[in-house]
Amino acid sequence: MNITLARTRAVYDLNDVQGALERSKGRSPELDAFYERMLDKGAERFVTTPSSSGALTPLMDECPNFGEVVADLRRYVALANAGDAGINVMPILLLGDPGVGKTHFAKRLARAMATECELISMNALSAGFVITGSSASWKGAKCGKVAERLVRGQYANPVVVLDEVEKATGSSQSDPLAALYQLLEPETSRAFRDEFIDVEIDASQIFWVLTANSTEGIPSPLLNRMAVYDVPAPTREQAAGIAQRIYAGLLAELGLSKFGPELSQGVLDKLAGVSPRDMRKTLLDGLGYAAAEGRDEVAVADIRFRGGAAKGRIGF
């Protein structure tokens, strides 16, 4: 049996927050309210650690093409269980073609680690304040995603996903990646300052997962701060297993007890080239076609590729 071990860690100093509130009183109602929320919530957050590497088995079953990543994570979990300092994991960068399941894997990783997940889409992100917050003197200022997650959430070690990081754009004055030089380093991330609240926050326990289609556009100094993994498309056998699990999940979700529990080999063969991203929609459509004709089995003819699914097919 796998259980989650949890300890607590202060992510900010209440005295610092109280002092900041007294200094800023009345200048910004939004900032005052945020400081008061920090005081009401308290500084302690959970830091979770799976009790064994077996907690990652469902992740491997669901995302079999991420075997290299999971193998390394198993060792990190084993190392954490051998000591008492929690998991010490480098930020990871998942490289792979669109649709191989990078974002899905990151979300499921948070579930396996029994923590929260914050997804930040970097596509067309043009300013760093989305991550670091904006100055309280600006109109409409607010804190960034990192501080908001650590203050409002329950965990000091959420999984923070920067999706399609290579597509972030900006100028030298508003580089959306600039904050990562501090945040991806354990030593400096312990004293992270969001520009809105201007109080030190311990972001060192965050589990960073970045996704990209390629390393083009990602500065070398950032790449050096991460463990980089090339994620392959699923093999035909892995794709079949993914399809069966998605199908079983749809049957349970929709209460389709009359449908057979497994897909036919013909259906699996036809789905073999579909990306994990598009498999659910394709199978949902297939179930709809079968149900509309009064059948309780998905036929090969029910697997029809339209729009994104057709474009998302993967060659083996």
DRENDO-1510 file (C-alpha; in Angstrom, 1 decimal, always signed):
<recs>
REC; n; res; u; v; w
REC; 1; MET; +0.0; +0.0; +0.0 .
REC; 2; ASN; +1.3; +3.5; -0.9 .
REC; 3; ILE; +0.6; +6.3; +1.5 .
REC; 4; THR; +1.8; +9.9; +1.3 .
REC; 5; LEU; +4.1; +11.3; +4.0 .
REC; 6; ALA; +3.6; +15.0; +4.8 .
REC; 7; ARG; +5.5; +17.5; +6.9 .
REC; 8; THR; +5.0; +21.2; +7.1 .
REC; 9; ARG; +7.3; +24.1; +6.0 .
REC; 10; ALA; +6.9; +27.8; +6.5 .
REC; 11; VAL; +6.8; +29.5; +3.1 .
REC; 12; TYR; +7.1; +33.1; +4.5 .
REC; 13; ASP; +7.7; +34.9; +7.7 .
REC; 14; LEU; +4.5; +36.2; +9.4 .
REC; 15; ASN; +6.5; +39.0; +11.0 .
REC; 16; ASP; +7.7; +40.2; +7.6 .
REC; 17; VAL; +4.1; +40.1; +6.3 .
REC; 18; GLN; +2.8; +42.1; +9.3 .
REC; 19; GLY; +5.5; +44.7; +8.8 .
REC; 20; ALA; +4.8; +45.0; +5.2 .
REC; 21; LEU; +1.1; +45.5; +5.9 .
REC; 22; GLU; +1.8; +48.2; +8.4 .
REC; 23; ARG; +4.1; +50.1; +5.9 .
REC; 24; SER; +1.6; +49.9; +3.1 .
REC; 25; LYS; -1.6; +50.4; +5.0 .
REC; 26; GLY; -4.1; +52.4; +2.9 .
REC; 27; ARG; -2.0; +52.7; -0.2 .
REC; 28; SER; -3.6; +49.7; -2.0 .
REC; 29; PRO; -6.7; +48.0; -0.7 .
REC; 30; GLU; -5.9; +44.9; -2.9 .
REC; 31; LEU; -2.4; +44.6; -1.4 .
REC; 32; ASP; -3.7; +45.1; +2.2 .
REC; 33; ALA; -6.3; +42.4; +1.6 .
REC; 34; PHE; -3.6; +40.1; +0.3 .
REC; 35; TYR; -1.4; +40.7; +3.3 .
REC; 36; GLU; -4.3; +40.0; +5.6 .
REC; 37; ARG; -5.1; +36.8; +3.7 .
REC; 38; MET; -1.4; +35.7; +4.2 .
REC; 39; LEU; -1.7; +36.4; +8.0 .
REC; 40; ASP; -5.1; +34.6; +8.2 .
REC; 41; LYS; -3.9; +31.6; +6.3 .
REC; 42; GLY; -0.6; +31.3; +8.2 .
REC; 43; ALA; +2.8; +30.4; +6.9 .
REC; 44; GLU; +2.8; +26.6; +7.1 .
REC; 45; ARG; +2.2; +24.5; +4.1 .
REC; 46; PHE; +2.4; +20.8; +3.5 .
REC; 47; VAL; +5.4; +19.1; +1.8 .
REC; 48; THR; +4.4; +15.7; +0.5 .
REC; 49; THR; +6.6; +12.6; -0.2 .
REC; 50; PRO; +5.2; +9.3; -1.4 .
REC; 51; SER; +6.1; +6.5; +1.0 .
REC; 52; SER; +7.5; +4.4; -1.8 .
REC; 53; SER; +8.3; +4.5; -5.5 .
REC; 54; GLY; +5.2; +2.4; -6.1 .
REC; 55; ALA; +3.2; +5.6; -6.0 .
REC; 56; LEU; +4.6; +6.3; -9.5 .
REC; 57; THR; +3.4; +2.9; -10.9 .
REC; 58; PRO; +0.0; +4.4; -12.1 .
REC; 59; LEU; +1.9; +7.2; -13.7 .
REC; 60; MET; +4.0; +4.7; -15.7 .
REC; 61; ASP; +0.9; +2.7; -16.6 .
REC; 62; GLU; -0.9; +5.7; -17.9 .
REC; 63; CYS; +2.1; +7.4; -19.6 .
REC; 64; PRO; +4.3; +4.4; -20.7 .
REC; 65; ASN; +6.4; +6.5; -23.1 .
REC; 66; PHE; +7.7; +8.5; -20.2 .
REC; 67; GLY; +9.7; +5.6; -18.9 .
REC; 68; GLU; +13.0; +7.4; -18.6 .
REC; 69; VAL; +11.5; +10.2; -16.6 .
REC; 70; VAL; +9.6; +7.9; -14.2 .
REC; 71; ALA; +12.7; +5.7; -13.7 .
REC; 72; ASP; +14.6; +8.8; -12.5 .
REC; 73; LEU; +11.8; +9.9; -10.3 .
REC; 74; ARG; +11.6; +6.5; -8.7 .
REC; 75; ARG; +15.2; +6.9; -7.6 .
REC; 76; TYR; +14.5; +10.4; -6.2 .
REC; 77; VAL; +11.6; +9.0; -4.2 .
REC; 78; ALA; +13.7; +6.2; -2.9 .
REC; 79; LEU; +16.4; +8.7; -1.9 .
REC; 80; ALA; +13.9; +10.8; -0.1 .
REC; 81; ASN; +12.6; +7.8; +1.8 .
REC; 82; ALA; +16.1; +6.9; +2.8 .
REC; 83; GLY; +16.5; +10.3; +4.5 .
REC; 84; ASP; +14.1; +12.9; +6.0 .
REC; 85; ALA; +14.6; +16.0; +3.9 .
REC; 86; GLY; +12.0; +15.4; +1.3 .
REC; 87; ILE; +12.4; +15.0; -2.4 .
REC; 88; ASN; +15.2; +17.0; -4.1 .
REC; 89; VAL; +14.4; +17.0; -7.8 .
REC; 90; MET; +16.0; +19.2; -10.5 .
REC; 91; PRO; +13.5; +21.0; -12.6 .
REC; 92; ILE; +12.6; +18.9; -15.6 .
REC; 93; LEU; +12.1; +19.8; -19.2 .
REC; 94; LEU; +10.0; +17.5; -21.3 .
REC; 95; LEU; +10.8; +17.7; -25.0 .
REC; 96; GLY; +8.6; +16.1; -27.6 .
REC; 97; ASP; +6.3; +16.5; -30.6 .
REC; 98; PRO; +2.8; +18.0; -30.0 .
REC; 99; GLY; +0.4; +15.5; -28.6 .
REC; 100; VAL; +2.8; +13.0; -27.0 .
REC; 101; GLY; +1.3; +13.7; -23.6 .
REC; 102; LYS; +3.7; +16.1; -22.0 .
REC; 103; THR; +1.2; +18.3; -20.2 .
REC; 104; HIS; -1.0; +15.3; -19.3 .
REC; 105; PHE; +2.0; +13.7; -17.7 .
REC; 106; ALA; +2.8; +16.8; -15.7 .
REC; 107; LYS; -0.7; +16.9; -14.3 .
REC; 108; ARG; -0.7; +13.2; -13.4 .
REC; 109; LEU; +2.6; +13.7; -11.8 .
REC; 110; ALA; +1.1; +16.1; -9.3 .
REC; 111; ARG; -1.6; +13.5; -8.5 .
REC; 112; ALA; +1.1; +10.9; -7.9 .
REC; 113; MET; +2.9; +13.2; -5.6 .
REC; 114; ALA; -0.3; +14.0; -3.8 .
REC; 115; THR; +0.1; +17.8; -4.3 .
REC; 116; GLU; -1.4; +20.6; -6.3 .
REC; 117; CYS; -0.7; +21.6; -9.9 .
REC; 118; GLU; -0.4; +25.1; -11.4 .
REC; 119; LEU; -0.5; +25.2; -15.2 .
REC; 120; ILE; +1.0; +28.3; -16.8 .
REC; 121; SER; +0.7; +28.5; -20.6 .
REC; 122; MET; +3.8; +30.2; -21.9 .
REC; 123; ASN; +2.4; +30.4; -25.4 .
REC; 124; ALA; +2.5; +34.1; -26.5 .
REC; 125; LEU; +3.3; +35.1; -22.9 .
REC; 126; SER; +5.0; +38.5; -23.3 .
REC; 127; ALA; +5.7; +39.7; -19.8 .
REC; 128; GLY; +7.3; +38.2; -16.7 .
REC; 129; PHE; +4.7; +39.6; -14.3 .
REC; 130; VAL; +2.4; +36.7; -14.9 .
REC; 131; ILE; +5.0; +34.6; -13.0 .
REC; 132; THR; +6.6; +37.3; -10.7 .
REC; 133; GLY; +3.7; +39.7; -10.1 .
REC; 134; SER; +3.5; +43.4; -10.9 .
REC; 135; SER; +4.4; +46.4; -8.8 .
REC; 136; ALA; +1.7; +47.4; -6.4 .
REC; 137; SER; +2.0; +51.0; -7.7 .
REC; 138; TRP; +0.6; +49.9; -11.1 .
REC; 139; LYS; -3.1; +50.1; -11.9 .
REC; 140; GLY; -4.7; +46.6; -11.7 .
REC; 141; ALA; -1.5; +45.2; -10.1 .
REC; 142; LYS; -1.7; +41.7; -8.7 .
REC; 143; CYS; +0.7; +38.9; -7.5 .
REC; 144; GLY; +2.1; +36.4; -9.9 .
REC; 145; LYS; +1.2; +32.7; -10.3 .
REC; 146; VAL; +4.0; +31.4; -8.1 .
REC; 147; ALA; +3.2; +33.5; -5.0 .
REC; 148; GLU; -0.6; +33.0; -5.5 .
REC; 149; ARG; -0.2; +29.3; -5.6 .
REC; 150; LEU; +2.0; +29.2; -2.4 .
REC; 151; VAL; -0.2; +31.7; -0.5 .
REC; 152; ARG; -3.6; +30.4; -1.5 .
REC; 153; GLY; -2.7; +26.7; -1.8 .
REC; 154; GLN; -2.1; +24.0; +0.8 .
REC; 155; TYR; +1.3; +22.8; -0.3 .
REC; 156; ALA; +4.9; +24.2; -0.4 .
REC; 157; ASN; +5.7; +21.7; -3.1 .
REC; 158; PRO; +3.1; +22.1; -5.9 .
REC; 159; VAL; +3.9; +21.0; -9.4 .
REC; 160; VAL; +4.2; +24.1; -11.5 .
REC; 161; VAL; +4.0; +23.5; -15.2 .
REC; 162; LEU; +5.3; +26.0; -17.7 .
REC; 163; ASP; +3.7; +24.8; -20.9 .
REC; 164; GLU; +5.3; +25.4; -24.3 .
REC; 165; VAL; +8.1; +27.4; -22.7 .
REC; 166; GLU; +9.9; +27.9; -26.0 .
REC; 167; LYS; +7.0; +30.1; -27.2 .
REC; 168; ALA; +7.4; +32.8; -24.6 .
REC; 169; THR; +8.3; +36.1; -26.1 .
REC; 170; GLY; +9.3; +39.5; -24.7 .
REC; 171; SER; +11.8; +42.3; -24.6 .
REC; 172; SER; +14.9; +42.8; -22.5 .
REC; 173; GLN; +12.6; +44.9; -20.2 .
REC; 174; SER; +9.9; +42.3; -19.9 .
REC; 175; ASP; +11.5; +38.9; -20.5 .
REC; 176; PRO; +9.0; +36.3; -19.3 .
REC; 177; LEU; +11.8; +33.8; -18.6 .
REC; 178; ALA; +13.9; +36.2; -16.5 .
REC; 179; ALA; +12.4; +35.1; -13.2 .
REC; 180; LEU; +13.3; +31.5; -13.9 .
REC; 181; TYR; +17.0; +32.1; -13.4 .
REC; 182; GLN; +16.2; +32.6; -9.7 .
REC; 183; LEU; +13.3; +30.3; -9.3 .
REC; 184; LEU; +15.0; +27.2; -10.8 .
REC; 185; GLU; +17.9; +27.5; -8.4 .
REC; 186; PRO; +17.2; +26.0; -4.9 .
REC; 187; GLU; +19.5; +28.5; -3.1 .
REC; 188; THR; +18.0; +31.7; -4.6 .
REC; 189; SER; +14.4; +30.4; -4.8 .
REC; 190; ARG; +14.3; +30.3; -1.0 .
REC; 191; ALA; +14.1; +34.1; -1.0 .
REC; 192; PHE; +11.9; +34.8; -4.0 .
REC; 193; ARG; +10.2; +38.2; -4.0 .
REC; 194; ASP; +7.0; +38.6; -5.9 .
REC; 195; GLU; +6.9; +42.3; -7.0 .
REC; 196; PHE; +3.3; +42.8; -5.9 .
REC; 197; ILE; +3.7; +41.7; -2.2 .
REC; 198; ASP; +7.4; +42.4; -1.8 .
REC; 199; VAL; +7.9; +39.8; +0.9 .
REC; 200; GLU; +10.3; +36.9; +0.7 .
REC; 201; ILE; +8.7; +33.6; -0.1 .
REC; 202; ASP; +10.3; +30.2; +0.0 .
REC; 203; ALA; +9.7; +28.7; -3.5 .
REC; 204; SER; +12.5; +26.2; -3.2 .
REC; 205; GLN; +10.1; +23.2; -2.8 .
REC; 206; ILE; +8.3; +23.8; -6.1 .
REC; 207; PHE; +8.5; +20.8; -8.5 .
REC; 208; TRP; +9.1; +22.6; -11.8 .
REC; 209; VAL; +8.0; +20.9; -15.0 .
REC; 210; LEU; +8.6; +22.7; -18.3 .
REC; 211; THR; +7.4; +21.4; -21.7 .
REC; 212; ALA; +8.6; +22.3; -25.1 .
REC; 213; ASN; +8.5; +21.0; -28.7 .
REC; 214; SER; +12.2; +21.9; -29.0 .
REC; 215; THR; +15.0; +23.7; -27.2 .
REC; 216; GLU; +15.1; +26.4; -29.8 .
REC; 217; GLY; +14.4; +29.8; -28.1 .
REC; 218; ILE; +15.3; +28.5; -24.6 .
REC; 219; PRO; +18.5; +30.2; -23.3 .
REC; 220; SER; +21.4; +27.8; -22.5 .
REC; 221; PRO; +21.7; +29.1; -18.9 .
REC; 222; LEU; +18.2; +27.9; -18.3 .
REC; 223; LEU; +18.8; +24.5; -20.0 .
REC; 224; ASN; +21.7; +24.0; -17.7 .
REC; 225; ARG; +19.4; +24.3; -14.7 .
REC; 226; MET; +17.2; +21.5; -15.8 .
REC; 227; ALA; +17.2; +17.7; -16.5 .
REC; 228; VAL; +16.2; +17.5; -20.1 .
REC; 229; TYR; +14.2; +14.5; -21.4 .
REC; 230; ASP; +13.3; +13.7; -25.0 .
REC; 231; VAL; +9.9; +12.1; -24.9 .
REC; 232; PRO; +9.2; +9.7; -27.7 .
REC; 233; ALA; +5.8; +9.0; -29.2 .
REC; 234; PRO; +4.2; +5.8; -27.8 .
REC; 235; THR; +5.0; +2.5; -29.5 .
REC; 236; ARG; +2.1; +0.6; -31.0 .
REC; 237; GLU; +1.9; -1.6; -27.9 .
REC; 238; GLN; +2.0; +1.4; -25.6 .
REC; 239; ALA; -0.7; +3.2; -27.7 .
REC; 240; ALA; -2.9; +0.2; -27.4 .
REC; 241; GLY; -2.6; +0.2; -23.6 .
REC; 242; ILE; -3.3; +4.0; -23.5 .
REC; 243; ALA; -6.4; +3.5; -25.7 .
REC; 244; GLN; -7.7; +0.7; -23.5 .
REC; 245; ARG; -7.3; +2.8; -20.3 .
REC; 246; ILE; -9.0; +5.9; -21.9 .
REC; 247; TYR; -11.8; +3.7; -23.1 .
REC; 248; ALA; -12.3; +2.1; -19.7 .
REC; 249; GLY; -12.3; +5.6; -18.1 .
REC; 250; LEU; -15.0; +6.8; -20.6 .
REC; 251; LEU; -17.2; +3.8; -19.8 .
REC; 252; ALA; -17.0; +4.5; -16.1 .
REC; 253; GLU; -17.4; +8.2; -16.6 .
REC; 254; LEU; -20.5; +7.8; -18.8 .
REC; 255; GLY; -22.0; +4.8; -17.0 .
REC; 256; LEU; -21.9; +2.7; -20.2 .
REC; 257; SER; -22.2; -0.7; -18.5 .
REC; 258; LYS; -23.6; -2.4; -21.6 .
REC; 259; PHE; -20.5; -1.8; -23.6 .
REC; 260; GLY; -17.8; -4.5; -23.7 .
REC; 261; PRO; -14.9; -3.8; -21.4 .
REC; 262; GLU; -12.2; -4.0; -24.1 .
REC; 263; LEU; -11.7; -2.6; -27.6 .
REC; 264; SER; -11.2; -5.0; -30.5 .
REC; 265; GLN; -7.8; -5.4; -32.0 .
REC; 266; GLY; -9.0; -3.8; -35.2 .
REC; 267; VAL; -10.0; -0.6; -33.3 .
REC; 268; LEU; -6.7; -0.6; -31.5 .
REC; 269; ASP; -4.8; -1.0; -34.8 .
REC; 270; LYS; -6.7; +2.0; -36.2 .
REC; 271; LEU; -5.9; +4.1; -33.1 .
REC; 272; ALA; -2.3; +3.2; -33.0 .
REC; 273; GLY; -1.2; +6.3; -34.9 .
REC; 274; VAL; -3.4; +8.7; -32.9 .
REC; 275; SER; -1.7; +11.0; -30.4 .
REC; 276; PRO; -2.7; +10.5; -26.7 .
REC; 277; ARG; -4.0; +14.1; -26.8 .
REC; 278; ASP; -6.6; +13.2; -29.4 .
REC; 279; MET; -7.4; +9.6; -28.4 .
REC; 280; ARG; -10.1; +10.6; -25.9 .
REC; 281; LYS; -12.0; +12.7; -28.3 .
REC; 282; THR; -11.8; +10.0; -31.0 .
REC; 283; LEU; -13.0; +7.3; -28.7 .
REC; 284; LEU; -15.8; +9.5; -27.3 .
REC; 285; ASP; -17.0; +10.1; -30.9 .
REC; 286; GLY; -16.7; +6.3; -31.6 .
REC; 287; LEU; -18.9; +5.5; -28.6 .
REC; 288; GLY; -21.4; +8.1; -29.8 .
REC; 289; TYR; -21.6; +6.6; -33.3 .
REC; 290; ALA; -22.1; +3.1; -31.8 .
REC; 291; ALA; -24.7; +4.2; -29.3 .
REC; 292; ALA; -26.6; +6.1; -32.1 .
REC; 293; GLU; -26.9; +2.9; -34.0 .
REC; 294; GLY; -28.0; +0.9; -31.0 .
REC; 295; ARG; -24.8; -1.1; -30.7 .
REC; 296; ASP; -22.9; -1.9; -27.5 .
REC; 297; GLU; -19.4; -2.3; -29.2 .
REC; 298; VAL; -17.2; +0.2; -30.9 .
REC; 299; ALA; -16.5; -0.9; -34.5 .
REC; 300; VAL; -13.5; +0.0; -36.6 .
REC; 301; ALA; -15.8; +2.2; -38.8 .
REC; 302; ASP; -16.7; +4.2; -35.7 .
REC; 303; ILE; -13.1; +5.4; -35.4 .
REC; 304; ARG; -13.2; +8.5; -37.6 .
REC; 305; PHE; -10.6; +11.1; -37.8 .
REC; 306; ARG; -11.7; +14.7; -38.1 .
REC; 307; GLY; -9.9; +18.0; -37.6 .
REC; 308; GLY; -7.3; +17.9; -34.8 .
REC; 309; ALA; -7.4; +14.1; -34.6 .
REC; 310; ALA; -6.4; +13.6; -38.2 .
REC; 311; LYS; -3.6; +16.1; -37.8 .
REC; 312; GLY; -2.5; +14.5; -34.6 .
REC; 313; ARG; -1.7; +11.1; -36.0 .
REC; 314; ILE; +1.8; +9.9; -35.2 .
REC; 315; GLY; +3.9; +7.7; -37.4 .
REC; 316; PHE; +5.7; +4.7; -36.0 .
</recs>
